[in-house]
């Protein structure tokens, strides 16, 4: 279904729900409310979805073994989100690498803390966890440094595609009647006791309910709409290094450190695209948009990766990136329901948002029902299947009549690019096209394919690609 144009029918429509923000949580929220029978509009200030905190993460589907204890919002949403992803991923053609994780202890002090993490995992319902000695760790992962002392094995931890999942959630919502307005910045709003009137850069919009899924700007949206916020976003940057595909054979599992009070620490894990990932850092900053990387931090990540997997020192880094997590002064999610104002804030969804998004959406919908809102769930909903861009699945380059390979590093075909540019939820920027196809995300970082890509995307983006003239 094409997104509405705010110049015609959209301003006159009264939606059951307007969702502010199209990160992974906003996309999952749109899916849940749409499938439950609500009329839904998602507004996004950027030219493309997933343009904020959701554009950069470690792509791990967490079991919640190390989440806050039962009773916390994060624990419940993580457990439910994890289960729902396992239930629906095949129907949406979403990949899943069930590789398990090892929480590595490198000293006797860290090894002593593993039992506490194991007990927490069991309290959280993750019964598959068990402690391994050094011999068992090295038998499973021979490339791990031989100074490892012990580890906690968590069988259910998995790796997913961090972009195709939320894309599929929103695509399913659109296919079942939801609407999306991009380049639509929220400027203000008023609630008259029955419905909301939102002022946006694309006109006035109306809804009975507003759900704030604005991520890094969630507290500011609270102030804008209800003049209060019970949390403050404290942006936390996480930088990553991506090692060449030649390093992928070194590792089978996700390697996690024993966490601290502040951070879960540096992770080494495989990706669904044939690389190894090391990160993230955890740096508090004021800016909500500065995703620049810093040489010293990147060098430290490379060094840390080499200590965990010594053979990694022989492999090259092919990409670096950074994301910003919407942390707050609280350790739990800040999901607040204001029933008297028909308003919900889904705030401070930190590093576990990708795993918990489906569970968060279900949690919020239950609260919505508790506020006496009722709809008739769809009886015959559509289940779109997203294009497969992960290595474990069949790829378009293996199929006939694909137009040839444009991006040889990531084996992206002309047909994949053309389908992405012309299909539903067509990207509004190069970054969006990269997230849908992985074009320019490989070893050469677009050096060889940019000229052809410039021709293919002509007229598609607000900011055209520029090719340097020789």
Buried (B, 14 or more C-beta within 10 A) or exposed (E): BEBBEBEEEBBEEEBBBBBBBBBBBBBBBBBBBBBBBBBBBBBBBBBBBBBBBBBBBBBBBBBBBBBBEEEBBBBBBBBBBBEBBBEBBEEBBBBBBEBBBBBBBBEEEBBEBBEEBBEBBEEBEBEBBEBBEBEBBBEBBEBBBEEBBBBBBBBBBBBBBBBBBBBBBBBBBBBBBBBBBBBBEBEEBEBEEEBBEBBBEBBBBBBBBBBBBBBBBBBBBBEBBBEEBBBBBBBBBBBBBBBBBBBBEBBBBBBBBBEEEEBBBBBBBBBBBBBBBBBBBBBEEEEBEEBEBBEEBBEBBBEBBBEBBBBBEEBEBBBBBBBBBBBBEBEBBBBBBBBEBBBBBBBBBBBBBBBBBBBBBBBBBEBBEEEEBEBEEEEEBBEBEBBBBBBEEEBBBEEEEBEEBBBEBBBBBBBBBBBBBEBBBBBBBBBBBBBBBBBBBBBBBBEBBBEBBBEBBEEBBEEEBEEEEE
